Amino acid sequence: PTTDNISDYYKMTDLFLMLSREESFSMVTLEACYNKVPVLTFHGNGGPNEILNYDERCLVPFLDLEKLVEKIKELASKKELRERIGEDRYNYVVTNFKIQKCATDIR
């Protein structure tokens, strides 16, 4: 159903997979990070890689489904690691993607 608060859905999520190859600036990746949900994506997926600051804990080789499954299993079994990644990505996003910072970077 529609909602006024998408954060409720992210709070129910342990992990977010961003597998799209057409995300030049991935708002859903930002939203997941803002809600402290670890994001997994492929190396070379443009915007999500930049938003994740090329954090190797979040990246798998392009189209390597075996590595993706391994990473999912690892994160599924390690709550502390998911929380640490979520916190790290949250801090990176709120520091680097606030409108006040981004607007001054455009000039």
N, C-alpha and C positions, 0 to 999 in steps of 0.2 A: 504493500500500500504506500501511497505518498506520505511524506512526513515533513514537518517543519524542522526537524532536528536529525540530520543524517548521522551525527556523532553517535546516536543510540545504536545504529547498526555497526559502526566501527568498533564500539565498545564490546560487542559480542564476538568480535573476530580475533583470532590468534595470529593470523598471517594473511597478507594480501599478495596475490600474484598479479603482477602487471606484465602481461605477455604480449601486449599490442606492440606492433612495430611502427605504428603511425601516431605516436604521442610526442609531438614536438615540445609541448610544455604540459606535462601531465598533472592536471588539477586533482585527479583522484589519488595520485601518488602523494601530492602535498597534503591532501585531506587525511590519508592514512597515516602519514608521518606526524601530522598535527595531533592525531588521536593516539599516538604512540604504538601504532600497529606496524610491526616489521614488514617491509616490502621486499619481495624477490622479483628480479627481472633478469633478462639476458644482457650480457655485455653488448654494447653497441646499439642499445635501444633508445638512443637520443635523450630526450628530456628526462625520463626517469633516472638514467645513469647520473645526469648532472644534479638532479634533485637529491639523489642518494649520496652525492659527493664521491662517487666511484668506490663506495664502501664494499670491499671484497666479501664481507659477510652477507651481502644482499645480492650479489651478482653471480650468475652461472654462465658458462660458455654458451654462445649463441646456438640455439636449437638442440642443446645437449640435454635431452629429456631424462637420461639416467642420472646426470649430475643434479638436475632440478629435483628429481624424486629423492635423491640422497640428502639434499639440502632441506627439503620439506620435512623428511623424517628426523633429521638432526634437530631442526627448530621445534618440531612437534614434541620431541622428548626432552627439551631443555628450556623449561619455562624461564629460568634466570637469564639465559642468553637472549631469548625473545624480548624480555623486559629491558635488558641492557641495550640491545639494538634499537628498540622502540624509543627509549629515552634519548639515546644518542641522535637518532634521526629527528626526533622532536626538537631537541636543542639546536640542531643544525638548521632546520626549517624556520623556527621562530627567530633565529639570529639573522639568517640570510635572505628570507623571503617576505619580510614585513614590507608593507607599502612604503613606509618611511624610508627604508634603505633602498628598495628597488627604484623608487621615484628619483632619488638623488643619483643613483647609478646611471640612469638614462641620460642625464645631462651631459 
